[in-house]
Amino acid sequence: MQETWQVSLKRELTDIYVQTPQEWTDINISTSGLLNLTIISDRFKELSLPQRKEEVYRILHKFKISPGFISLYTVEEARYLDLSAPQLTHGSSVQTWQDLALWRQILKINLNPLNLNPAFLEQ
């Protein structure tokens, strides 16, 4: 199955920045098409805000994404600001318009006849 760029980006950011249960990422596409991103990671310790942004912008550049609000904090900073990870959605749970758009894209890919297993078509 082909992944959407949002899933690929989320996977890459998670692989790089999420090493403990206290670390997390949140991606949201604004109505104007900009990427709003929050990353909570201790990988940012000892890095200034411009250094943090430069590191993340290099990743975003690979995906050719226009950034919107970018929030980059250590676990301690997030705790001080009382930030918490977004609720996880399970299975086909759709809680936001963003979830609905992502599920539509996934279904569109999965239900494309070119992606179906030939054995399924013979039934």
C-alpha positions as a Markdown table, in Angstrom:
| # | Residue | x | y | z |
|---|---|---|---|---|
| 1 | Met | 0.0 | 0.0 | 0.0 |
| 2 | Gln | 1.3 | 3.5 | -0.9 |
| 3 | Glu | 1.6 | 5.8 | 2.1 |
| 4 | Thr | 0.4 | 9.4 | 2.1 |
| 5 | Trp | 3.1 | 12.0 | 2.7 |
| 6 | Gln | 1.5 | 12.7 | 6.1 |
| 7 | Val | 2.0 | 9.1 | 7.2 |
| 8 | Ser | 5.5 | 9.1 | 5.9 |
| 9 | Leu | 6.4 | 12.3 | 7.6 |
| 10 | Lys | 4.8 | 11.2 | 10.9 |
| 11 | Arg | 6.8 | 8.0 | 10.8 |
| 12 | Glu | 10.1 | 9.8 | 10.1 |
| 13 | Leu | 9.6 | 12.4 | 12.8 |
| 14 | Thr | 8.6 | 9.6 | 15.3 |
| 15 | Asp | 11.7 | 7.5 | 14.4 |
| 16 | Ile | 14.0 | 10.5 | 15.0 |
| 17 | Tyr | 12.4 | 12.3 | 17.9 |
| 18 | Val | 10.3 | 9.8 | 19.9 |
| 19 | Gln | 12.5 | 7.5 | 22.1 |
| 20 | Thr | 10.6 | 7.5 | 25.3 |
| 21 | Pro | 6.9 | 7.4 | 26.3 |
| 22 | Gln | 7.1 | 11.1 | 27.3 |
| 23 | Glu | 8.2 | 12.1 | 23.8 |
| 24 | Trp | 5.6 | 12.6 | 21.0 |
| 25 | Thr | 4.8 | 14.4 | 17.8 |
| 26 | Asp | 1.5 | 15.9 | 16.5 |
| 27 | Ile | 0.9 | 16.8 | 12.9 |
| 28 | Asn | -2.0 | 18.9 | 11.6 |
| 29 | Ile | -2.7 | 20.5 | 8.2 |
| 30 | Ser | -4.3 | 23.9 | 8.5 |
| 31 | Thr | -7.2 | 24.9 | 6.3 |
| 32 | Ser | -4.8 | 27.0 | 4.3 |
| 33 | Gly | -2.6 | 23.9 | 3.6 |
| 34 | Leu | 0.2 | 24.7 | 6.0 |
| 35 | Leu | 1.7 | 22.1 | 8.3 |
| 36 | Asn | 1.3 | 22.7 | 12.0 |
| 37 | Leu | 3.7 | 20.6 | 13.9 |
| 38 | Thr | 4.4 | 19.9 | 17.6 |
| 39 | Ile | 7.4 | 17.8 | 18.7 |
| 40 | Ile | 8.2 | 17.0 | 22.3 |
| 41 | Ser | 11.6 | 15.4 | 22.5 |
| 42 | Asp | 14.6 | 15.5 | 24.7 |
| 43 | Arg | 16.7 | 15.5 | 21.5 |
| 44 | Phe | 16.2 | 19.2 | 21.7 |
| 45 | Lys | 18.1 | 19.5 | 25.0 |
| 46 | Glu | 21.2 | 21.8 | 24.5 |
| 47 | Leu | 19.8 | 23.2 | 21.2 |
| 48 | Ser | 18.6 | 26.7 | 20.8 |
| 49 | Leu | 15.2 | 27.4 | 19.2 |
| 50 | Pro | 16.8 | 28.4 | 15.9 |
| 51 | Gln | 18.9 | 25.2 | 15.9 |
| 52 | Arg | 15.8 | 23.1 | 16.6 |
| 53 | Lys | 13.9 | 24.7 | 13.8 |
| 54 | Glu | 16.8 | 24.3 | 11.4 |
| 55 | Glu | 17.0 | 20.6 | 12.2 |
| 56 | Val | 13.2 | 20.1 | 11.6 |
| 57 | Tyr | 13.0 | 22.3 | 8.5 |
| 58 | Arg | 15.6 | 20.1 | 6.8 |
| 59 | Ile | 13.2 | 17.1 | 7.2 |
| 60 | Leu | 10.2 | 19.2 | 6.1 |
| 61 | His | 12.1 | 20.4 | 3.0 |
| 62 | Lys | 12.5 | 16.7 | 1.9 |
| 63 | Phe | 8.7 | 16.5 | 1.8 |
| 64 | Lys | 8.3 | 19.9 | 0.1 |
| 65 | Ile | 5.9 | 21.2 | 2.9 |
| 66 | Ser | 5.1 | 24.8 | 3.8 |
| 67 | Pro | 5.4 | 25.1 | 7.6 |
| 68 | Gly | 2.7 | 26.8 | 9.7 |
| 69 | Phe | 3.0 | 26.8 | 13.5 |
| 70 | Ile | 6.1 | 24.8 | 14.6 |
| 71 | Ser | 6.4 | 24.1 | 18.3 |
| 72 | Leu | 9.5 | 22.3 | 19.4 |
| 73 | Tyr | 10.0 | 21.5 | 23.1 |
| 74 | Thr | 11.9 | 19.3 | 25.5 |
| 75 | Val | 9.9 | 17.0 | 27.8 |
| 76 | Glu | 10.6 | 19.3 | 30.7 |
| 77 | Glu | 9.5 | 22.4 | 28.8 |
| 78 | Ala | 6.3 | 20.7 | 27.7 |
| 79 | Arg | 5.6 | 19.6 | 31.3 |
| 80 | Tyr | 6.2 | 23.3 | 32.4 |
| 81 | Leu | 3.8 | 24.5 | 29.7 |
| 82 | Asp | 1.3 | 21.7 | 30.6 |
| 83 | Leu | 1.3 | 20.3 | 27.1 |
| 84 | Ser | 0.1 | 16.7 | 26.6 |
| 85 | Ala | 0.1 | 14.3 | 23.7 |
| 86 | Pro | -3.0 | 14.2 | 21.5 |
| 87 | Gln | -5.4 | 11.3 | 22.1 |
| 88 | Leu | -4.6 | 8.2 | 20.0 |
| 89 | Thr | -7.3 | 7.2 | 17.6 |
| 90 | His | -7.9 | 3.4 | 17.4 |
| 91 | Gly | -8.8 | 1.6 | 14.3 |
| 92 | Ser | -11.4 | 3.5 | 12.2 |
| 93 | Ser | -12.1 | 6.1 | 14.9 |
| 94 | Val | -12.6 | 9.5 | 13.3 |
| 95 | Gln | -12.6 | 12.4 | 15.7 |
| 96 | Thr | -11.5 | 15.3 | 13.5 |
| 97 | Trp | -11.9 | 16.5 | 9.9 |
| 98 | Gln | -8.1 | 15.7 | 9.6 |
| 99 | Asp | -8.8 | 12.1 | 10.6 |
| 100 | Leu | -11.6 | 11.9 | 8.1 |
| 101 | Ala | -9.4 | 13.2 | 5.3 |
| 102 | Leu | -6.7 | 10.7 | 6.2 |
| 103 | Trp | -9.1 | 7.8 | 6.3 |
| 104 | Arg | -10.6 | 8.8 | 3.0 |
| 105 | Gln | -7.1 | 8.7 | 1.4 |
| 106 | Ile | -6.3 | 5.3 | 3.0 |
| 107 | Leu | -9.6 | 3.9 | 1.7 |
| 108 | Lys | -9.1 | 5.4 | -1.7 |
| 109 | Ile | -5.7 | 3.6 | -2.0 |
| 110 | Asn | -7.0 | 0.3 | -0.5 |
| 111 | Leu | -10.1 | 0.2 | -2.7 |
| 112 | Asn | -8.4 | 1.1 | -5.9 |
| 113 | Pro | -8.8 | -2.0 | -8.2 |
| 114 | Leu | -5.1 | -1.7 | -9.2 |
| 115 | Asn | -4.2 | -2.4 | -5.6 |
| 116 | Leu | -6.4 | -5.3 | -4.9 |
| 117 | Asn | -5.1 | -8.9 | -4.7 |
| 118 | Pro | -6.0 | -10.8 | -7.9 |
| 119 | Ala | -7.2 | -13.7 | -5.7 |
| 120 | Phe | -9.7 | -11.4 | -4.1 |
| 121 | Leu | -11.1 | -10.4 | -7.5 |
| 122 | Glu | -11.7 | -14.1 | -8.5 |
| 123 | Gln | -14.1 | -14.7 | -5.5 |
